[in-house]
Amino acid sequence: MPDAINLGDLYAARQRIAGIVRRTPLVPAEALSPLAGTAVHYKLEILQATGAFKTRGAANKILSLPAEVRARGVTTVSTGNHGRAVAYVARAAGCRAVVCLSELVPENKKAAIRAVGGEVKVHGRSQDEAAEIAFALERDEGMTLINPFDDPTIVAGQGTAGLEIIEDLPRVYTVLVPVSGGGLIGGIAVAIKAANPWARVIGVSMDRGAAMYESQKAGKPILVEEVESLADSLGGGIFLDNKWTFGLVRDLVDDLILVTEEEIARAMAFLLDREHFVVAWGGAVGVAAILAGKVKNLGENCAVLLSGTNVDSKRLRQITAEQADWLDTLG
Ligand SMILES: *Cc1c(COP(=O)(O)O)cnc(C)c1O
């Protein structure tokens, strides 16, 4: 691994991003704690600007660019929360953001990026083809391509959520974090392990195409077949030439847990019906793992990161209706 990311990088990130990124609350999980038999807390990144934690990393990256580089603008390839975050931060920082998407991306996702000031460029029928446009913008116009997770500046930005958890719950014993590319859990693990080496950081992914889980099992980054899943914010690989997040997860994360789509749907229904929080697919996997009894030894103080809120409200109502009988079994 290249030079390690340390606590100092996280504190520098926090100073840099203050003013664009919100400090989010950590609140007691009123309905989940009695079911879990211990004190569970939710870290509410659903209240973050743009509706997901990705604003932290994007802000740290864009604000770290030298002024003359930033002035040429930024670009990225993302259909979801990362694209939104890059567009939002670029507008706040006064530079251009071009988000490259394939023809298959639905209109509502393009609208969400435009709504926060991003320009949308459409090319090809896959993420890889859309990426060609971003590479061209980097090469021809000197724009900076913003990586969604495998960049130490992105990781340090995401890690600021971990600093806040430690400040609000100094005796935290277990931290549950959603995992896709591993930028979020990598940064959080740096913060938690520096403050509490005995605390446990546990990653949760969906069992469909869990690239980080399979790669850790294989001992190196591997390609995992992409499967259709409702939890689209957790899809995608970790890059075969992964430089940062694979090693961070290997060295600092205590365990990786997988949950099914049904378990995620239950967690979303539970969060809406019992806690009155709207949490989208990837954002709810930590609660899914607890409700499914998949986390052994939660300890006395547990923090669960609810990473994002961006979900179609019609779909959310449908899920809650489908899980009505299951919700009744909880009493
Ligand atoms: C991106 C994202 C994740 C996963 O973050 P990684 O840094 O890729 O592991 C989890 N939840 C939501 C809502 C996301 O947008």
The ligand as an SDF file (V2000), in Angstrom:
LIG
                    3D

 15 15  0  0  0  0  0  0  0  0999 V2000
  -21.5350    4.9920   -2.2760 C   0  0  0  0  0  0  0  0  0  0  0  0
  -22.4750    4.5240   -1.2330 C   0  0  0  0  0  0  0  0  0  0  0  0
  -22.1370    3.4820   -0.3340 C   0  0  0  0  0  0  0  0  0  0  0  0
  -20.8290    2.7310   -0.4070 C   0  0  0  0  0  0  0  0  0  0  0  0
  -19.6830    3.5440   -0.2160 O   0  0  0  0  0  0  0  0  0  0  0  0
  -18.2550    3.0180   -0.6690 P   0  0  0  0  0  0  0  0  0  0  0  0
  -17.3080    4.0870   -0.2680 O   0  0  0  0  0  0  0  0  0  0  0  0
  -18.3070    2.8250   -2.1620 O   0  0  0  0  0  0  0  0  0  0  0  0
  -18.0230    1.7180    0.0250 O   0  0  0  0  0  0  0  0  0  0  0  0
  -23.0550    3.1540    0.6510 C   0  0  0  0  0  0  0  0  0  0  0  0
  -24.2570    3.7630    0.7470 N   0  0  0  0  0  0  0  0  0  0  0  0
  -24.6220    4.7490   -0.1000 C   0  0  0  0  0  0  0  0  0  0  0  0
  -25.9480    5.3830    0.0790 C   0  0  0  0  0  0  0  0  0  0  0  0
  -23.7470    5.1680   -1.1170 C   0  0  0  0  0  0  0  0  0  0  0  0
  -24.1180    6.1550   -1.9400 O   0  0  0  0  0  0  0  0  0  0  0  0
  1  2  1  0
  2  3  1  0
  2 14  2  0
  3  4  1  0
  3 10  2  0
  4  5  1  0
  5  6  1  0
  6  7  2  0
  6  8  1  0
  6  9  1  0
 10 11  1  0
 11 12  2  0
 12 13  1  0
 12 14  1  0
 14 15  1  0
M  END
$$$$
